[in-house]
Amino acid sequence: MQQVPSCINAVSSRSSNRFTPKVFPGHHCVGFVKAAHGIRGELYVKLYAGQADWLASLETIYLLGPGATELKAWPVQIARPHKEGLIVKVEGVVDRNHSETMRKSGVYIPQSLLTADPSAGLFLHQILGFDLYDIGGKCLGTITGFGSNGAQDLLKVQGEAGPEVLIPFVQAFLVNIDFDKRQVKMDLPEGLF
């Protein structure tokens, strides 16, 4: 059974609605450019998860500007944590005027940076689209997204009938995750679903 860290790279319900992530195969949206930083063309990137476990491996970021339909690659010169995000300096952006034009761009990283070591935790996006089963083997629905209530991560689960349900994704409820069958089994308290 895999451990589930309390805070992992997921889109949080607390995140800003200034950028709506779009799906690009092989890439994962981790945040958006909130503002230009300083006079040398640095960007303040607000992260949805508030942290970047993948930062040491980051070589390139991909930006999706407002109205754009394709990602643009930007080699990273410097990236460091700052508040609930990062300060990033990319090649080709040398002044504040240029970095101001990048505001509200979605920030994507290669999906490969978000593949967890089996002995480490799990990135929530790895179970997106998995079916959720109860301890009795009944399928409760499909995991369609993620959120947070501040204390824990939440699974957004869409059943066959009815509204989307938020389920706390905590170690106490998790029974197992079967990646081959794309299933998550949980022992949920009665009445939760």
N, C-alpha and C positions, 0 to 999 in steps of 0.2 A: 504494500500500500504506500502511496506517495504522501509526503507531508504537504500541508497546505499553509504557506506563510500567511500571516494576517494582512500584509499589504504587498500586493504584487501588481505588476504592470497591467492595469486594466482601466478602461474608461470609467471614470467615476461619475456618479449622479451629481456630484458637486462641481463637476467641470463646467467651464464656460460654454455657452452655446454660440460663441462667435464663429465657430467653424464646425461644419457637419462633416465628419469623416466619410470618405468614399473608399470603396474597396479596390485595391490594386493587387493582383496576385503577386506573391513574393515579398510584399511590403506590409508594414503595420503602422497605422497612424498612432503616434505617441503624444501628440500635442499640437500646438500652433504657435506661430510667432506673435507674441503679445506686443512687443515694442522693439525699437532700435535701442541699443545700449551704448552710450559713449559716443565718441566722435570718429572712431576708427572702423566703423562698419560692423560692429558686433551686434548680434541678435539676442534678445531675451526670449527664450522658448519656454512657454508655460506647458508643463507636462501634466497629462491627465492623471497619472498615478502619483505625481509629486516626487518621484525618485527615478533614478536610471541605473538599474543594476548592470546594464549593458554598456555603460559609458566607456569603460576601458577598452572595449573592442570597436568603438565607433570610428569609422574612417570616412564615411560619406553619409550625408543626410539628403533626403529627397523632399523637395518642397512642391506643394500644389497651391499656386497663387489663386486669389479670388477670381472666379470665372474660368480658370484654366481647366483643361481636360486631361492633361498629361503631367506626370511627375518630372521635375527637373533635378538632376543630380548636382550636388555641391560638395566637393572634397572639403573635409573639415581640417582646419589648421589647429584650432584650440577649442576645447569644450570643457567647461567646468560647472559644477553645481552652483546654483544661485537661487535662494528662496525656495519656491516650489517648482523649480525648473532648472534651466541651464543658461549659461552665457556661451554662445557659439560664434566663432569666427570662421568664415568659410572663404575659400579662394575666390578671388575676383570681386569681392565687395570690400572697397577700401575706405569708404566714408559713410557718414550718417545718412546723407541724402539717398544713397543707394539702399542702405538697410531699411530706411523708412518705407520704401516701395514694396518691401517684403512682408509688411505687417499683415496679419490675418491669414497668412499662408499656413496650410496644414503641413505638419512635419512628420515625415515617414522615415522609418529605418528598415533595413533588410530583415525579413522574417527570421532569417537564420540566427540573428542576435537574440531572439526570444525563445529559443529552444532550450528548455531546462535540462540540466544534468539530472538523471533519474534520482541521484542521491540528494540533490538540492530540492527545491520546491517545484512549483508548477506555475506556468504563466497561464492566466485564465483563458487567453485566446486559444490555447491548445484544446480546450473542451467546448468551444463554440460549435453549435450544431449537434452536439452529442445528445442522446436521449437520456432523460432522468428516470430512474426506476426506484420504487420503494423496496423495502426489505423483503416484501412478499413477492417481488418479481413483476409488479404491475407498472406499466409505462405511464408516467405522469405527464409527460410532454417533452418538448425539445428546448434545449438551452439556446435562447435567442440573443442574449446579451448579458451585461453585467452592470452592477451598481455598487454603491456603498452607503451605509448609514453612519459612517464615521467610525464605528467600532469594529465592523466586519465587512467582508465582501459579500455581495448578494448575487445570486443567479436569477436572471430573468427567464422564466419558464412559461412557454405557451403550450397549453393543453389543447386537445382536439376541440373542446367546447369551453367557452368561457373566457374571461379576461386573462391577461398576462399576470403571473404570480411571482412575487419576490421571495426567494428561499435563502436563508443565511447559509453561506458556504463556510462551515466551520468543521474543524477536525472531529468534534463530538458527534456530528451527524453523518460524516462520510464513512461509508463502508469500503468501497473500492472504486477504482477507475479502470475500465477495460478499454485501452486504446484501439485494440484490434476490432472490437465490436462497436466502438464509439458509444460507450455507455458509462454513465455515472450512477452508482447505487448509493442511496442514502437511507439512513434509519431516522425518519422524521417524526417529531412528536405528533400525536393524534390531533387532527383539526388544523394543522399548519397549512396543508395543501387543500 
